[in-house]
């Protein structure tokens, strides 16, 4: 983790291939939903940061964030 405990989303999910990246993103979505990871989005810098939590956080106002991943079909 970086000094502030943040990790770049794209660096975190990047796998050896597209399939592994999709799997990592899918599994991460459960950690986010369950409150073990927070997401901070900075649209001005086009950044998405992940912040791990030591304890599960209760989500008072759940929100959705759509992230588009590219790839070849077939």
C-alpha positions, 0 to 999 in steps of 0.5 A: 500500500502507498503511504496513505493506505491508498491503492490505485484501482487499475493497478490492484485489479490488473492480472496476467490477462483480461480474464484474471483482471475481470475476476479480481474486479468481481471479487473486489466488488464483494469487499467493497459491498461488505464494507472492507474497502472504501472507494474514492473517485476523483473525476478531475484526475480520472482516478479511482483509489481503494482504501482498505479498512481494518474493520467492516464498515456499515454502509448507511447510504449505499451507492453504485459506481460503474466501471467499464473494462475493455477487452476483445470478445470471442 
